[in-house]
Amino acid sequence: MTNDPDAWLQLRAVVDGPLPEIAVRFSRFLMAQAPHDALVIFTRECTGRPRKVAGDADIVDRVTVAELDAVKDATQVGEVVQRSAVLAGAERRIRAARDETDTLLVLVPGRAPTAAPEMLRAWFAIVAVSIRQQVAQASPDYLAESRAASSERARTIRQLTETHEDTLGSILGTLRSRDLDDRTARSTAAETASSALIALRTVGDTDRTLATEAVTTAFGRLQAELEPVLRHLGADVDYVRPVADGRSLPGEIAHAARAVVRAVAVAVASQQHSHRVRVAWDCVDDDLVVDVRDQGSGELDGDSLRRQLAGRLQALDGRLEVETIGGWGSRVSAHIPLQAPDARPGEDLLSSLNPREVEVLGHLALGRRNKVIAAELGVSESTIKFHVTSILQKLQVTNRGEAGLLGARAGIVAGEQAR
């Protein structure tokens, strides 16, 4: 495969598909030259699901973020290594690669690999850059999937925390009772229970670290991304940093906000008579408020901008306000709720759909029939019928129109992803 030009065409199929399944596609691509029992891609760019996995469920379902962090810390950027490491609670032989994007690939080899380290590094570099670009674009389907994953994870952690806190609290209460005589045993057990409580709370802290960005850090990343683009357009930009109040943004909100600002700032700076742009964002009450202004001729095409950003904002229940005054300039404001909106009937069930079903749902949201969807996706009509039946069952709706409405409300609309 290393000298076969078709290999690079096959790699295109890996990066050209739904992000949640990229590990499965990459696993199939690598299997002949780098046979493995399990594959894990680990990136903090994806706040909803930082682990993309394929292979043996006993491994990939049990691997932890702490284990992957340890592997990453022991692997230099640009390096491909083979060594032993703890993965899924056991010492295993692994093959690991760390890309310049700080994305980690971990393989649990099945037999001796034939792919040279430099080829594995090159293939993974393309996959890692693709992941970063898809996340940076903050497409509606990515945002909807990320928010669903974040909400589900938060609910699970909250339920686990409440259950274990009640249990361990009861243990502590019993052990602190004066009716017990064995002071040494009581002290040891109390210490064990206290440590367990601390460890449990740490799970929530670690999850928040993975799934959030400090508002000032998120704005700093935006500035770093925007400066070279706007400099090329010849715009003079004022950046108004948010107040450093310690507040954090959910990851999908930070990604969406940066994508919105990039689109607005480029549209504003590209106007013929626009030379000065002001970019600001801050947390106001329960919203992240993004504000972009210019001192131009007020010729900004607000309708086009609304269409371009509609999918992203719908996915997060955000709204856009565009104001233009001829001869004075333009102002664009986006308001994005910091907390997940109250679930509409059936919308929480969207997280149960697999990536292909999400793709089909996007077409249902546009009212397309099975024959048209099959032609668009390059599969048989009977395959689409199977997916539609599964979607209706998972979303607990009775017809494709209701399913499409749920998808549209969540911003999952075919054809919007590239915007």
C-alpha positions as CSV (number, residue, x, y, z in Angstrom):
1,M,0.0,0.0,0.0
2,T,2.9,2.4,0.7
3,N,3.8,2.7,-3.0
4,D,0.3,2.5,-4.3
5,P,-1.2,5.8,-5.5
6,D,-4.7,4.3,-4.8
7,A,-3.8,4.3,-1.1
8,W,-4.1,8.0,-1.0
9,L,-7.4,7.9,-2.8
10,Q,-8.6,5.4,-0.1
11,L,-7.4,7.8,2.6
12,R,-9.7,10.4,1.1
13,A,-12.6,8.1,2.0
14,V,-11.4,8.1,5.6
15,V,-11.5,11.8,6.0
16,D,-14.6,12.4,3.8
17,G,-17.4,11.2,6.1
18,P,-19.1,11.8,9.5
19,L,-16.6,12.7,12.2
20,P,-17.9,10.3,14.9
21,E,-17.0,7.3,12.6
22,I,-13.6,8.4,11.4
23,A,-11.8,5.9,13.7
24,V,-13.8,3.0,12.1
25,R,-12.9,4.2,8.6
26,F,-9.2,4.7,9.5
27,S,-9.1,1.3,11.2
28,R,-10.3,-0.3,7.9
29,F,-7.7,1.6,6.0
30,L,-4.8,0.6,8.2
31,M,-5.7,-3.1,8.8
32,A,-3.7,-4.6,6.0
33,Q,-0.4,-2.7,6.7
34,A,-0.8,-2.1,10.4
35,P,-3.0,-4.9,11.7
36,H,-4.5,-4.2,15.1
37,D,-7.1,-5.4,17.6
38,A,-8.1,-1.9,18.7
39,L,-7.6,1.7,17.5
40,V,-8.1,4.9,19.5
41,I,-7.8,8.5,18.3
42,F,-7.6,10.9,21.2
43,T,-8.1,14.7,20.7
44,R,-9.2,17.3,23.1
45,E,-10.5,19.3,20.1
46,C,-13.7,17.2,20.2
47,T,-15.3,18.2,23.5
48,G,-18.3,15.9,23.0
49,R,-16.3,12.7,22.3
50,P,-12.6,13.1,22.7
51,R,-12.0,9.4,22.0
52,K,-12.8,8.0,18.5
53,V,-12.5,4.2,18.7
54,A,-12.7,1.0,16.7
55,G,-12.0,-2.6,17.4
56,D,-12.2,-4.9,20.5
57,A,-15.0,-3.5,22.7
58,D,-13.3,-5.0,25.8
59,I,-10.4,-2.5,25.1
60,V,-12.0,0.5,23.5
61,D,-15.0,0.7,25.8
62,R,-12.8,0.7,28.9
63,V,-9.9,2.9,27.9
64,T,-9.8,6.1,30.0
65,V,-8.8,9.6,29.3
66,A,-6.1,9.4,32.1
67,E,-4.5,6.4,30.4
68,L,-4.5,8.2,27.0
69,D,-3.0,11.3,28.6
70,A,-0.2,9.2,30.1
71,V,0.5,7.7,26.6
72,K,0.5,11.1,25.0
73,D,2.8,12.6,27.7
74,A,5.3,9.7,27.0
75,T,5.2,10.3,23.2
76,Q,7.0,13.1,21.5
77,V,5.3,15.2,18.9
78,G,6.0,13.7,15.4
79,E,7.1,10.4,17.0
80,V,5.8,6.9,16.3
81,V,6.7,4.5,19.2
82,Q,6.1,0.8,20.1
83,R,6.2,0.0,23.8
84,S,4.1,-1.2,26.8
85,A,1.5,1.0,28.4
86,V,-1.6,0.6,30.6
87,L,-4.6,0.7,28.4
88,A,-8.2,-0.4,29.5
89,G,-6.8,-1.3,32.9
90,A,-4.1,-3.7,31.7
91,E,-0.5,-3.6,30.6
92,R,-0.4,-4.0,26.8
93,R,1.9,-3.6,23.9
94,I,0.9,-0.6,21.9
95,R,1.9,1.5,18.9
96,A,1.4,5.2,19.3
97,A,1.8,8.3,17.2
98,R,1.4,11.9,18.3
99,D,0.7,14.4,15.6
100,E,1.7,18.1,15.5
101,T,-2.0,18.9,16.1
102,D,-1.5,17.2,19.5
103,T,-3.8,14.4,18.4
104,L,-2.9,10.9,19.6
105,L,-3.2,7.6,17.7
106,V,-3.0,4.4,19.7
107,L,-3.0,0.9,18.2
108,V,-3.1,-2.4,20.0
109,P,-1.3,-4.6,17.4
110,G,-2.8,-7.9,16.3
111,R,0.4,-9.1,14.6
112,A,3.6,-7.7,13.3
113,P,2.9,-4.5,11.3
114,T,4.4,-3.9,7.8
115,A,3.7,-0.2,7.6
116,A,6.8,1.9,8.1
117,P,6.7,4.5,10.9
118,E,7.0,7.4,8.5
119,M,4.0,6.2,6.5
120,L,1.9,5.7,9.6
121,R,2.9,9.2,10.7
122,A,2.0,10.7,7.3
123,W,-1.4,8.9,7.1
124,F,-2.3,9.9,10.6
125,A,-1.3,13.5,10.0
126,I,-3.9,13.8,7.3
127,V,-6.6,12.3,9.5
128,A,-5.6,14.5,12.5
129,V,-5.8,17.7,10.3
130,S,-9.1,16.6,9.0
131,I,-10.5,16.2,12.5
132,R,-9.2,19.7,13.5
133,Q,-10.7,21.3,10.4
134,Q,-14.1,19.6,10.9
135,V,-14.2,20.8,14.5
136,A,-13.1,24.3,13.6
137,Q,-15.8,24.6,11.0
138,A,-18.4,23.8,13.7
139,S,-20.9,22.4,11.2
140,P,-24.5,22.0,12.4
141,D,-24.3,18.2,12.5
142,Y,-21.0,18.3,14.6
143,L,-22.5,20.8,17.0
144,A,-25.7,18.9,17.4
145,E,-23.8,15.6,17.9
146,S,-21.4,17.3,20.3
147,R,-24.1,18.9,22.4
148,A,-26.0,15.6,22.6
149,A,-22.8,13.8,23.7
150,S,-22.0,16.5,26.3
151,S,-25.5,16.5,27.7
152,E,-25.6,12.7,27.9
153,R,-22.2,12.6,29.6
154,A,-23.2,15.3,32.1
155,R,-26.4,13.5,33.0
156,T,-24.5,10.2,33.5
157,I,-21.9,11.8,35.7
158,R,-24.5,13.6,37.7
159,Q,-26.4,10.5,38.3
160,L,-23.3,8.5,39.3
161,T,-22.1,11.3,41.6
162,E,-25.5,11.5,43.4
163,T,-25.7,7.7,43.8
164,H,-22.1,7.3,45.1
165,E,-22.3,10.4,47.3
166,D,-25.4,9.0,49.0
167,T,-23.7,5.6,49.5
168,L,-20.4,6.9,50.7
169,G,-22.1,9.5,52.9
170,S,-24.0,6.7,54.6
171,I,-20.8,4.7,55.1
172,L,-19.1,7.7,56.6
173,G,-22.1,8.3,58.9
174,T,-22.0,4.8,60.1
175,L,-18.3,4.7,60.7
176,R,-18.3,7.9,62.6
177,S,-20.9,6.5,65.0
178,R,-19.7,6.3,68.6
179,D,-21.3,2.9,69.0
180,L,-18.3,1.3,67.1
181,D,-15.4,0.2,69.3
182,D,-12.7,-0.7,66.8
183,R,-11.2,2.8,66.4
184,T,-8.4,1.7,64.0
185,A,-10.8,-0.1,61.7
186,R,-13.2,2.8,61.8
187,S,-10.5,5.3,61.0
188,T,-9.1,3.3,58.1
189,A,-12.6,2.8,56.6
190,A,-13.4,6.4,57.0
191,E,-10.3,7.4,55.2
192,T,-11.0,5.0,52.4
193,A,-14.5,6.3,52.0
194,S,-13.3,10.0,52.1
195,S,-10.7,9.2,49.4
196,A,-13.4,7.6,47.2
197,L,-15.6,10.7,47.5
198,I,-12.7,12.9,46.5
199,A,-11.9,10.6,43.5
200,L,-15.5,10.6,42.4
201,R,-15.7,14.4,42.5
202,T,-12.5,14.5,40.5
203,V,-14.2,12.7,37.7
204,G,-16.6,15.6,37.3
205,D,-13.7,18.1,37.5
206,T,-11.8,16.2,34.8
207,D,-14.8,16.1,32.6
208,R,-15.4,19.8,32.9
209,T,-11.7,20.4,32.0
210,L,-12.2,18.3,28.8
211,A,-15.5,19.7,27.8
212,T,-15.0,23.4,28.5
213,E,-12.8,26.4,27.7
214,A,-12.2,29.5,29.8
215,V,-14.0,32.4,28.1
216,T,-10.7,34.3,27.8
217,T,-8.8,31.3,26.4
218,A,-11.5,30.7,23.8
219,F,-11.3,34.4,22.7
220,G,-7.5,34.2,22.5
221,R,-7.8,31.2,20.2
222,L,-10.2,33.2,18.1
223,Q,-7.8,36.1,17.8
224,A,-5.0,33.8,16.8
225,E,-7.2,32.3,14.0
226,L,-8.6,35.6,12.7
227,E,-5.5,37.8,12.6
228,P,-3.8,36.3,9.5
229,V,-7.1,36.2,7.6
230,L,-8.1,39.8,8.3
231,R,-4.6,41.0,7.8
232,H,-4.7,39.6,4.3
233,L,-7.9,41.5,3.7
234,G,-6.2,44.7,4.8
235,A,-8.6,45.3,7.8
236,D,-7.6,47.2,10.9
237,V,-9.1,45.1,13.8
238,D,-9.9,46.0,17.4
239,Y,-10.3,43.0,19.7
240,V,-12.3,43.6,22.9
241,R,-11.4,40.8,25.3
242,P,-14.1,39.4,27.6
243,V,-13.9,40.0,31.3
244,A,-11.7,37.4,33.1
245,D,-14.4,36.3,35.6
246,G,-13.4,32.6,35.6
247,R,-16.5,31.6,33.6
248,S,-16.1,28.7,31.2
249,L,-17.8,28.0,27.9
250,P,-19.0,24.5,26.8
251,G,-16.7,23.3,24.1
252,E,-19.4,23.2,21.3
253,I,-20.3,26.9,22.2
254,A,-16.7,28.0,21.9
255,H,-16.3,26.2,18.6
256,A,-19.6,27.6,17.3
257,A,-18.8,31.2,18.4
258,R,-15.4,31.1,16.7
259,A,-17.0,29.8,13.5
260,V,-19.7,32.5,13.6
261,V,-17.1,35.3,14.2
262,R,-14.9,34.1,11.4
263,A,-17.8,34.1,8.9
264,V,-19.1,37.5,10.1
265,A,-15.6,39.2,10.3
266,V,-14.6,38.0,6.8
267,A,-18.0,39.1,5.3
268,V,-17.6,42.5,7.0
269,A,-13.9,43.0,6.1
270,S,-14.5,42.0,2.5
271,Q,-16.8,45.0,1.9
272,Q,-15.3,47.5,-0.5
273,H,-15.3,50.4,1.9
274,S,-14.7,48.6,5.2
275,H,-11.2,49.1,6.7
276,R,-11.8,49.0,10.5
277,V,-13.5,46.2,12.3
278,R,-14.3,45.7,16.0
279,V,-14.7,42.1,17.4
280,A,-16.0,41.5,20.9
281,W,-17.6,38.8,22.9
282,D,-18.6,38.4,26.5
283,C,-20.9,36.4,28.8
284,V,-24.1,38.4,29.5
285,D,-26.5,36.7,31.9
286,D,-26.9,33.1,30.5
287,D,-25.8,33.9,26.9
288,L,-22.5,34.3,25.1
289,V,-22.9,37.5,23.1
290,V,-20.7,37.9,20.0
291,D,-20.6,41.5,18.5
292,V,-18.8,42.4,15.3
293,R,-19.0,46.0,13.9
294,D,-17.4,48.0,11.1
295,Q,-17.1,51.6,10.1
296,G,-18.0,51.0,6.4
297,S,-20.6,51.9,3.9
298,G,-23.3,49.7,5.4
299,E,-23.5,47.4,2.4
300,L,-23.3,44.1,4.2
301,D,-25.7,41.4,2.8
302,G,-27.5,40.5,6.0
303,D,-29.9,37.9,4.4
304,S,-27.0,36.0,2.9
305,L,-25.2,36.0,6.3
306,R,-28.3,34.7,8.1
307,R,-28.6,31.8,5.7
308,Q,-25.0,31.0,6.0
309,L,-25.1,30.8,9.8
310,A,-28.7,29.5,10.3
311,G,-27.7,25.8,10.7
312,R,-25.1,26.4,13.4
313,L,-27.3,28.8,15.4
314,Q,-30.3,26.5,15.2
315,A,-28.2,23.6,16.5
316,L,-27.5,25.7,19.7
317,D,-30.8,27.6,19.9
318,G,-28.9,30.8,19.1
319,R,-30.1,33.9,17.3
320,L,-28.5,36.5,14.9
321,E,-29.2,40.2,14.7
322,V,-27.9,42.2,11.7
323,E,-28.1,46.0,11.5
324,T,-26.8,48.0,8.6
325,I,-27.0,51.8,8.1
326,G,-26.0,53.2,4.7
327,G,-22.9,55.4,5.0
328,W,-22.4,54.5,8.7
329,G,-21.5,50.8,8.8
330,S,-22.8,47.4,10.0
331,R,-23.3,45.6,13.3
332,V,-23.8,41.8,13.7
333,S,-24.7,40.3,17.0
334,A,-25.1,36.6,17.9
335,H,-26.6,35.4,21.1
336,I,-25.8,31.8,22.0
337,P,-27.2,30.2,25.3
338,L,-24.5,28.9,27.5
339,Q,-26.7,26.1,28.9
340,A,-28.3,23.4,26.8
341,P,-31.9,24.4,26.0
342,D,-34.8,22.5,27.7
343,A,-35.3,19.4,25.7
344,R,-38.1,19.4,23.2
345,P,-40.2,16.2,23.0
346,G,-38.0,13.5,21.5
347,E,-35.0,15.7,20.9
348,D,-32.8,14.0,23.6
349,L,-33.3,10.8,21.6
350,L,-31.2,12.3,18.7
351,S,-28.1,11.1,20.6
352,S,-29.2,7.5,20.0
353,L,-28.8,7.8,16.2
354,N,-25.6,6.6,14.6
355,P,-23.8,8.9,12.1
356,R,-25.4,7.3,9.0
357,E,-28.9,7.8,10.5
358,V,-28.0,11.4,11.3
359,E,-27.1,11.9,7.7
360,V,-30.4,10.4,6.5
361,L,-32.3,12.5,9.0
362,G,-30.7,15.6,7.5
363,H,-32.4,14.6,4.2
364,L,-35.7,13.9,5.9
365,A,-35.5,17.4,7.3
366,L,-35.6,18.7,3.8
367,G,-38.6,16.5,2.9
368,R,-36.7,14.3,0.5
369,R,-38.0,10.9,-0.5
370,N,-36.2,7.6,-0.2
371,K,-35.2,7.4,-3.9
372,V,-33.6,10.9,-3.8
373,I,-31.8,10.2,-0.6
374,A,-30.5,6.9,-1.9
375,A,-29.1,8.6,-5.0
376,E,-27.5,11.3,-2.9
377,L,-25.8,8.8,-0.6
378,G,-24.9,6.2,-3.3
379,V,-26.8,3.4,-1.6
380,S,-29.9,1.3,-2.5
381,E,-33.4,2.5,-1.7
382,S,-34.0,-0.5,0.5
383,T,-31.0,0.5,2.6
384,I,-32.6,4.0,3.1
385,K,-35.9,2.4,4.0
386,F,-34.1,0.4,6.7
387,H,-32.4,3.5,8.1
388,V,-35.7,5.5,8.1
389,T,-37.5,2.7,10.0
390,S,-34.7,2.7,12.6
391,I,-34.8,6.5,12.9
392,L,-38.6,6.5,13.5
393,Q,-38.2,3.8,16.2
394,K,-35.3,5.6,18.0
395,L,-36.9,9.0,17.9
396,Q,-40.3,7.5,19.0
397,V,-42.2,9.3,16.2
398,T,-44.8,7.9,13.8
399,N,-43.8,9.4,10.5
400,R,-40.8,10.8,8.6
401,G,-42.3,14.3,8.8
402,E,-42.1,14.4,12.6
403,A,-38.6,13.0,12.4
404,G,-37.5,15.6,9.9
405,L,-38.9,18.3,12.1
406,L,-36.9,17.2,15.1
407,G,-33.8,17.1,12.9
408,A,-34.4,20.6,11.5
409,R,-34.9,22.0,15.0
410,A,-31.6,20.5,16.0
411,G,-29.9,22.0,13.0
412,I,-29.4,18.7,11.2
413,V,-30.2,19.5,7.6
414,A,-28.5,17.9,4.6
415,G,-26.5,20.4,2.5
416,E,-25.9,22.8,5.5
417,Q,-22.7,21.0,6.6
418,A,-20.4,22.7,4.2
419,R,-21.5,26.2,5.1
